[in-house]
Amino acid sequence: MCKLKLVALYLTSIFLIFLNQKVGKNIYEWAFYDALFYVFIPLAVAYLLGFKSHELGFKIGRKEGYTSALALFVLSLPVSIYASRLESFRAYYPIFTYTSWGDFLFKEILIGVIMFAHEAFYRGIILFPLAKKNEWLGIMAQNIPYTLVHVGKPPLELPYSFIAGVVFAKIDLKSKSFLPSFLLHWIGSVVFDLLIVL
């Protein structure tokens, strides 16, 4: 793949991150804008530049990635339980208000849309084309902006998101798909919200 196309895709992605940080006031708008700026627009740009969806991690992938994601989920449960007891996290999460358990579940589905968009973007569209040229360049190129979008959340999320960004990327590269990290991220988020509210 031509270096110029890689640079164009990456710079477009960085611009879309900036745009996406400026919009959205509630979970409905966040889900919409994340899908728009993190999936639909970058996919359209990638296609125009000649990338195929499978080159961006849009496929089922290998089972090794899912096995690793499950193991990481189990290993991270004690951290989630500990963090769910901290006041900084309890004051921030869940990121939505709800009126019933049905409303709670519906909004967790919207969180799934947001998580899918984030993983498709960072661990798919940004990671895979760059990692094909240089694995660690791809990992860091997606991980630095991914970590920075966590600024403003509880302070412990910054180092945690940096480590998670590297581990998620390695899992997805092994799987050749961003779906393992999407499932891990979403299920982990739902479990964390439940730990907060129960």
C-alpha positions in Angstrom: 0.0 0.0 0.0 1.4 3.4 -1.0 2.8 5.4 1.9 0.9 8.5 0.7 -2.4 6.6 1.1 -1.5 5.5 4.6 -0.6 9.1 5.5 -3.8 10.4 4.0 -5.9 7.9 5.9 -4.1 8.6 9.2 -4.4 12.4 8.8 -8.1 12.1 7.9 -8.6 9.9 11.0 -6.9 12.5 13.3 -9.1 15.2 11.8 -12.2 13.1 12.4 -11.2 12.6 16.1 -10.9 16.3 16.5 -14.4 16.9 14.9 -16.0 14.2 16.9 -14.8 15.7 20.2 -16.8 18.8 19.4 -20.2 17.3 19.0 -22.8 15.3 21.0 -24.6 16.2 24.2 -26.1 12.9 25.2 -25.8 9.1 24.7 -28.0 9.2 21.6 -25.9 11.9 19.9 -22.7 10.2 21.0 -23.7 7.0 19.4 -24.8 8.7 16.2 -21.7 10.9 15.9 -19.3 8.1 16.8 -20.8 5.9 14.1 -20.6 8.7 11.6 -17.1 10.0 12.4 -15.5 6.7 13.5 -17.1 4.2 11.0 -19.0 5.6 8.0 -16.8 8.6 7.0 -13.4 6.9 7.6 -14.6 3.7 5.8 -15.7 5.8 2.8 -12.4 7.6 2.8 -10.5 4.3 3.1 -12.5 2.8 0.2 -11.7 5.9 -1.9 -8.0 5.4 -1.1 -8.2 1.8 -2.3 -8.4 -0.1 1.1 -10.6 -3.1 1.4 -12.7 -3.8 4.5 -10.7 -6.9 5.4 -7.5 -4.9 5.4 -9.1 -2.7 8.1 -10.0 -5.6 10.4 -13.7 -5.8 9.3 -14.0 -9.6 9.4 -14.7 -12.4 12.0 -11.0 -13.2 12.5 -9.2 -16.0 14.2 -10.4 -17.7 17.4 -7.1 -17.0 19.2 -8.1 -13.4 19.5 -11.4 -14.2 21.1 -9.7 -16.7 23.5 -7.2 -14.0 24.5 -10.0 -11.4 24.9 -11.9 -13.8 27.2 -8.8 -14.5 29.3 -8.2 -10.7 29.6 -11.8 -10.1 30.6 -11.5 -12.7 33.5 -8.1 -11.2 34.5 -9.4 -7.7 34.5 -12.4 -8.4 36.7 -10.6 -7.7 40.0 -9.5 -4.3 38.6 -13.0 -3.5 37.6 -14.4 -4.5 41.0 -11.8 -2.3 42.7 -12.4 0.7 40.4 -16.2 0.4 40.7 -15.7 1.2 44.5 -13.8 4.4 43.8 -15.7 7.6 44.2 -14.2 9.1 41.0 -15.6 6.3 38.9 -18.9 6.1 40.8 -19.5 9.8 40.1 -18.7 9.4 36.4 -20.3 6.1 35.4 -22.6 5.1 34.0 -22.4 7.9 31.5 -26.2 8.0 31.0 -29.2 8.4 33.2 -31.9 5.7 33.2 -35.5 5.3 34.4 -35.8 1.5 34.5 -33.9 -1.7 33.9 -35.3 -1.7 30.3 -34.0 1.8 29.8 -30.6 0.8 31.3 -30.4 -2.2 28.9 -31.3 -0.1 25.9 -28.7 2.5 26.7 -26.1 -0.3 27.2 -26.9 -1.3 23.6 -26.1 2.3 22.6 -22.9 2.0 24.5 -22.3 -1.1 22.3 -22.7 1.1 19.2 -20.1 3.6 20.7 -17.7 0.8 21.6 -18.0 -0.8 18.1 -17.3 2.6 16.5 -14.2 3.2 18.7 -12.8 -0.3 18.2 -13.5 -0.2 14.4 -11.8 3.1 14.2 -8.8 2.8 16.5 -8.1 -1.0 16.4 -9.3 -1.3 12.8 -9.1 1.6 10.4 -6.0 3.2 12.0 -4.2 0.1 13.3 -4.3 -2.5 10.6 -3.0 -0.6 7.5 -0.1 0.9 9.6 0.7 -2.3 11.4 1.1 -4.1 8.0 4.1 -1.8 7.4 5.3 -1.7 11.0 3.5 -3.3 13.9 4.6 -1.0 16.7 4.1 2.1 14.5 0.5 1.0 14.0 0.0 0.2 17.7 1.3 3.5 18.9 -0.3 5.5 16.1 -3.7 4.4 17.3 -2.9 4.2 21.0 -1.8 7.8 21.6 -5.0 9.4 20.3 -7.0 6.7 21.9 -5.5 7.5 25.2 -5.9 11.2 24.8 -9.6 11.0 24.2 -9.8 9.7 27.7 -8.6 13.0 29.2 -11.4 14.4 31.4 -12.5 11.0 32.6 -11.4 9.6 36.1 -7.6 10.0 36.3 -6.9 6.3 36.5 -8.4 5.8 33.1 -5.4 7.4 31.3 -2.8 4.8 32.2 -5.4 2.0 32.1 -6.5 3.1 28.6 -2.9 3.3 27.4 -2.2 -0.2 28.5 -5.5 -1.5 27.2 -4.9 0.1 23.9 -1.6 -1.8 23.4 -3.1 -5.1 24.6 -6.3 -4.7 22.6 -4.2 -4.0 19.5 -2.0 -7.0 20.0 -5.1 -9.2 20.5 -6.7 -7.8 17.3 -3.6 -8.2 15.2 -3.4 -11.8 16.3 -7.0 -12.3 15.4 -6.8 -10.2 12.2 -10.0 -8.5 13.4 -11.0 -5.7 15.7 -14.1 -7.7 16.9 -12.3 -9.4 19.9 -11.4 -6.0 21.4 -14.9 -4.7 20.6 -16.6 -7.6 22.5 -14.1 -7.3 25.4 -14.5 -3.5 25.6 -18.3 -3.6 25.4 -18.9 -6.5 27.8 -16.3 -5.1 30.2 -18.2 -1.7 30.1 -21.6 -3.3 30.7 -20.2 -5.3 33.7 -18.5 -2.2 35.1 -21.8 -0.2 34.9 -23.6 -3.0 36.6 -20.9 -3.1 39.4 -21.5 0.7 39.8 -25.3 0.6 40.0 -25.8 -2.6 42.0 
